[in-house]
Amino acid sequence: MTTSQAQSKIKKNRTLFKNPIANTAGILLALLWLIPVYWMVNSAFQSESELLSWPPHLVPHMFTWDNFQSALSNPTFWPALRASLTAAGLTVLFGATCSLLAAMALSRFRFRGRTIMIMSILIVQMIPAEALFISQYRMLDGWGLLNSVIGLSILYIGSIVPFITWMMRGFVDGIPIELEEAAMVDGCSRLTAFLRVTLPLLAPGIIATSVFGFLFAWNEYTLALIVLSKDASVTLPIWLQSFQQGLKSTDWGGVMAGATLIAIPVIIIFVLIQNKLSQGMVAGAVKG
């Protein structure tokens, strides 16, 4: 370790211990937030008798994989997984693309009706989702897209585009237009300047908005419940209902195991892209 690295490490440690009260409060809040996640995973490895016993067990006395085997052997799990991946993928692909183009237009061009369009994006966010269910259902019914992942994806895209357009516009505004102008002076067209200069700098914004779109489509329950009524086309949040036998009983171990399986892709995504979300690419480009 070099001298500069050692000094940087010492300075970082001093910063961490400078305000122990705030650091302790932050750790306690993080632990409080992790309690539901821990309890979900803990319950997934307990047998039914142990799970329903009193007092509850903070750690399983005997780890069991039966709940996961029950979830994975469920005949509707894999079709539900495929439906969720399809809906989330289409939502991210088309939602992020439409939002990027709309954000570029709102940020880089001054045209008649621009202010009205920006205000319309905000107003659309104020409409309760429940107020649109009947019209959305009738629209998909008229198009023959009920019980279709494509129809559900269309609703998801329409739901998230206004919000992530507003998010993306903030990222576009953070990139100086002078970078594009300099590229065009060097001989690039507007499209080439966008592809070579602006688009790479927008990577953190595209990733952030894409993650939001993925989480929305992956976890959404109400729209999927209304649009998808056949067991062969349900998404994973609806699939969890298969562990509930009406008013008789609920297989809580299966529910917890299924919820853990649903959470795994989200955790993997955050682990893979966490650095991209925090990178200061725009600041680095401006300084360069």
PLY file of the C-alpha trace (Angstrom):
ply
format ascii 1.0
element vertex 288
property float x
property float y
property float z
element edge 287
property int vertex1
property int vertex2
end_header
0.00 0.00 0.00
1.41 3.39 -1.01
1.63 6.39 1.29
-1.21 8.22 -0.47
-3.46 5.16 -0.20
-2.69 4.80 3.49
-3.45 8.47 4.11
-6.72 8.15 2.17
-7.72 5.12 4.25
-6.95 6.92 7.52
-8.95 9.95 6.40
-11.89 7.71 5.45
-11.82 5.98 8.85
-11.76 9.35 10.62
-14.78 10.43 8.61
-16.67 7.28 9.54
-16.08 7.73 13.27
-16.51 11.49 13.27
-20.24 11.23 14.01
-20.82 7.90 15.79
-24.42 8.75 16.71
-25.46 9.26 13.09
-23.55 6.16 12.00
-25.18 4.05 14.71
-28.63 5.37 13.78
-27.98 4.53 10.12
-26.91 0.98 11.00
-29.99 0.46 13.17
-32.28 1.73 10.39
-30.57 -0.59 7.90
-31.05 -3.55 10.25
-34.69 -2.58 10.77
-35.19 -2.54 6.99
-33.55 -5.96 6.68
-35.79 -7.65 9.26
-38.65 -8.48 6.81
-36.15 -9.80 4.26
-34.43 -11.95 6.87
-37.74 -13.27 8.16
-38.82 -14.20 4.63
-35.63 -16.19 4.00
-35.66 -17.66 7.52
-39.25 -18.87 7.11
-38.49 -20.38 3.70
-36.09 -22.87 5.33
-38.47 -23.95 8.13
-40.90 -26.83 8.11
-44.60 -26.10 8.45
-44.76 -27.28 12.07
-41.73 -25.19 13.02
-43.01 -22.19 11.12
-46.35 -22.21 12.95
-44.90 -22.95 16.38
-44.80 -20.48 19.25
-42.55 -18.74 20.09
-41.25 -18.17 16.54
-37.74 -19.36 15.74
-35.24 -16.72 14.74
-33.06 -19.45 13.22
-34.41 -22.74 11.79
-33.68 -25.68 14.08
-33.57 -27.98 11.06
-32.99 -26.50 7.63
-35.28 -27.93 4.98
-35.45 -27.47 1.22
-38.96 -28.86 0.98
-40.53 -25.42 0.53
-38.25 -24.60 -2.40
-38.82 -28.02 -3.94
-42.56 -27.47 -3.62
-42.29 -24.06 -5.30
-40.04 -25.23 -8.14
-42.09 -28.36 -8.78
-45.29 -26.35 -9.05
-46.42 -26.82 -12.68
-47.28 -23.13 -13.08
-43.96 -21.74 -11.77
-41.94 -21.89 -14.98
-44.69 -20.46 -17.21
-45.16 -17.67 -14.63
-41.41 -17.02 -14.61
-41.39 -16.82 -18.40
-44.37 -14.44 -18.38
-42.74 -12.17 -15.79
-39.43 -12.08 -17.66
-41.21 -11.32 -20.93
-43.32 -8.52 -19.43
-40.34 -7.00 -17.60
-38.09 -7.25 -20.66
-40.60 -5.61 -23.00
-41.33 -2.91 -20.43
-37.66 -2.07 -20.00
-36.86 -2.18 -23.72
-39.71 -0.07 -25.07
-40.25 2.04 -21.95
-36.61 3.13 -21.72
-36.37 3.76 -25.48
-39.52 5.90 -25.64
-38.54 7.78 -22.49
-35.04 8.48 -23.78
-36.31 9.92 -27.05
-38.98 11.99 -25.28
-36.48 13.29 -22.72
-34.05 14.32 -25.48
-36.82 16.20 -27.28
-37.96 17.99 -24.11
-34.43 18.85 -23.02
-32.70 19.78 -26.26
-35.46 21.41 -28.35
-37.70 24.42 -27.80
-40.99 23.88 -29.62
-44.57 25.05 -29.33
-46.46 23.13 -26.66
-43.31 22.00 -24.86
-44.41 23.43 -21.50
-47.87 21.90 -21.89
-46.30 18.52 -22.60
-44.11 18.75 -19.50
-47.10 19.68 -17.36
-49.12 16.85 -18.90
-46.47 14.36 -17.81
-46.85 15.58 -14.23
-50.65 15.57 -14.36
-50.76 12.01 -15.68
-48.85 10.88 -12.59
-51.64 12.26 -10.39
-54.32 9.99 -11.88
-54.96 6.98 -9.59
-54.17 3.70 -11.32
-57.49 2.25 -10.14
-59.39 4.89 -12.13
-58.03 3.42 -15.38
-58.71 -0.28 -14.79
-62.09 -0.43 -16.54
-60.96 1.50 -19.62
-57.72 -0.51 -19.82
-59.61 -3.80 -19.55
-62.07 -2.82 -22.28
-59.24 -1.58 -24.50
-57.36 -4.89 -24.28
-60.61 -6.81 -24.71
-61.31 -4.91 -27.91
-57.81 -5.65 -29.19
-58.05 -9.33 -28.25
-55.09 -9.03 -25.86
-56.69 -10.18 -22.62
-54.77 -13.05 -20.97
-51.79 -11.96 -23.04
-48.37 -10.93 -21.77
-48.13 -8.54 -24.73
-51.30 -6.77 -23.62
-50.06 -6.56 -20.04
-46.72 -5.19 -21.25
-48.50 -2.44 -23.20
-50.21 -1.32 -19.99
-46.93 -1.44 -18.09
-45.15 0.64 -20.73
-47.92 3.23 -20.72
-47.81 3.37 -16.93
-44.09 3.97 -16.52
-43.20 6.10 -19.57
-44.41 9.43 -18.09
-42.49 8.99 -14.85
-39.23 7.67 -16.29
-39.39 10.36 -19.00
-39.35 12.90 -16.20
-36.42 11.05 -14.57
-34.52 10.77 -17.84
-35.00 14.45 -18.61
-33.06 15.30 -15.46
-30.13 13.17 -16.62
-30.21 14.72 -20.10
-30.28 18.24 -18.64
-27.14 17.35 -16.67
-25.14 16.81 -19.86
-23.95 20.11 -21.37
-25.24 20.65 -24.88
-21.81 22.10 -25.72
-20.45 18.55 -25.90
-22.81 17.73 -28.76
-22.12 21.06 -30.44
-18.37 20.44 -30.26
-18.85 17.03 -31.86
-20.94 18.57 -34.65
-18.25 21.19 -35.24
-15.80 18.31 -35.71
-18.00 16.94 -38.47
-20.53 14.72 -36.70
-24.20 14.91 -37.56
-26.69 15.47 -34.75
-27.52 11.76 -34.66
-23.85 10.74 -34.64
-23.08 13.26 -31.89
-25.91 11.81 -29.85
-24.78 8.21 -30.36
-21.08 8.86 -29.74
-21.16 11.57 -27.07
-24.49 11.89 -25.28
-25.65 8.27 -25.21
-22.54 6.88 -23.42
-22.79 9.65 -20.82
-26.45 8.77 -20.26
-25.59 5.21 -19.22
-26.25 5.82 -15.47
-29.59 7.46 -16.28
-30.64 4.71 -18.66
-29.71 2.06 -16.10
-31.54 3.86 -13.27
-34.74 4.26 -15.28
-34.49 0.72 -16.63
-34.19 -0.65 -13.10
-37.31 1.27 -12.10
-39.19 -0.12 -15.10
-38.01 -3.66 -14.35
-39.02 -3.48 -10.69
-42.42 -2.08 -11.59
-43.15 -4.85 -14.09
-41.58 -7.59 -11.96
-43.51 -6.79 -8.77
-46.79 -5.41 -10.15
-49.83 -7.32 -8.95
-53.14 -5.49 -9.50
-53.01 -4.98 -13.28
-51.78 -8.54 -13.79
-54.62 -9.85 -11.64
-57.19 -8.02 -13.79
-55.70 -8.73 -17.21
-54.47 -12.31 -16.70
-57.11 -14.76 -15.52
-55.74 -18.04 -16.91
-53.24 -20.04 -14.88
-51.10 -20.60 -17.96
-50.40 -16.88 -18.42
-50.05 -15.47 -14.89
-46.98 -13.63 -13.65
-45.00 -14.55 -10.54
-46.84 -12.25 -8.07
-50.13 -13.89 -9.13
-48.51 -17.33 -9.05
-47.92 -16.94 -5.30
-51.67 -17.32 -4.85
-51.33 -20.99 -5.73
-50.13 -21.62 -2.16
-53.43 -20.38 -0.76
-56.28 -22.88 -0.71
-59.23 -20.53 -0.52
-60.40 -20.04 3.08
-58.98 -23.37 4.25
-55.27 -22.84 4.75
-52.15 -21.19 3.39
-48.81 -22.86 2.80
-46.72 -20.10 4.36
-43.48 -22.00 3.83
-44.24 -22.18 0.10
-45.19 -18.51 0.04
-41.92 -17.51 1.68
-39.88 -19.78 -0.59
-41.67 -18.42 -3.67
-41.14 -14.83 -2.52
-37.44 -15.58 -1.98
-37.15 -16.98 -5.50
-38.87 -13.89 -6.89
-36.45 -11.62 -5.01
-33.30 -13.37 -6.26
-33.26 -11.78 -9.79
-33.73 -8.32 -8.27
-30.81 -8.83 -5.90
-28.60 -10.09 -8.74
-29.44 -7.06 -10.87
-28.59 -4.62 -8.09
-25.29 -6.39 -7.39
-24.32 -6.19 -11.06
-25.24 -2.54 -11.67
-24.66 -0.84 -8.33
-21.41 0.72 -9.55
-23.08 2.11 -12.67
-25.77 3.77 -10.60
-23.22 5.70 -8.56
-20.71 6.62 -11.26
-20.12 10.28 -11.94
-19.69 9.83 -15.67
-21.13 13.20 -16.60
-18.87 15.09 -14.22
-15.85 13.23 -15.54
-16.73 14.04 -19.12
-17.15 17.74 -18.40
-13.84 17.89 -16.56
-12.12 16.09 -19.43
0 1
1 2
2 3
3 4
4 5
5 6
6 7
7 8
8 9
9 10
10 11
11 12
12 13
13 14
14 15
15 16
16 17
17 18
18 19
19 20
20 21
21 22
22 23
23 24
24 25
25 26
26 27
27 28
28 29
29 30
30 31
31 32
32 33
33 34
34 35
35 36
36 37
37 38
38 39
39 40
40 41
41 42
42 43
43 44
44 45
45 46
46 47
47 48
48 49
49 50
50 51
51 52
52 53
53 54
54 55
55 56
56 57
57 58
58 59
59 60
60 61
61 62
62 63
63 64
64 65
65 66
66 67
67 68
68 69
69 70
70 71
71 72
72 73
73 74
74 75
75 76
76 77
77 78
78 79
79 80
80 81
81 82
82 83
83 84
84 85
85 86
86 87
87 88
88 89
89 90
90 91
91 92
92 93
93 94
94 95
95 96
96 97
97 98
98 99
99 100
100 101
101 102
102 103
103 104
104 105
105 106
106 107
107 108
108 109
109 110
110 111
111 112
112 113
113 114
114 115
115 116
116 117
117 118
118 119
119 120
120 121
121 122
122 123
123 124
124 125
125 126
126 127
127 128
128 129
129 130
130 131
131 132
132 133
133 134
134 135
135 136
136 137
137 138
138 139
139 140
140 141
141 142
142 143
143 144
144 145
145 146
146 147
147 148
148 149
149 150
150 151
151 152
152 153
153 154
154 155
155 156
156 157
157 158
158 159
159 160
160 161
161 162
162 163
163 164
164 165
165 166
166 167
167 168
168 169
169 170
170 171
171 172
172 173
173 174
174 175
175 176
176 177
177 178
178 179
179 180
180 181
181 182
182 183
183 184
184 185
185 186
186 187
187 188
188 189
189 190
190 191
191 192
192 193
193 194
194 195
195 196
196 197
197 198
198 199
199 200
200 201
201 202
202 203
203 204
204 205
205 206
206 207
207 208
208 209
209 210
210 211
211 212
212 213
213 214
214 215
215 216
216 217
217 218
218 219
219 220
220 221
221 222
222 223
223 224
224 225
225 226
226 227
227 228
228 229
229 230
230 231
231 232
232 233
233 234
234 235
235 236
236 237
237 238
238 239
239 240
240 241
241 242
242 243
243 244
244 245
245 246
246 247
247 248
248 249
249 250
250 251
251 252
252 253
253 254
254 255
255 256
256 257
257 258
258 259
259 260
260 261
261 262
262 263
263 264
264 265
265 266
266 267
267 268
268 269
269 270
270 271
271 272
272 273
273 274
274 275
275 276
276 277
277 278
278 279
279 280
280 281
281 282
282 283
283 284
284 285
285 286
286 287
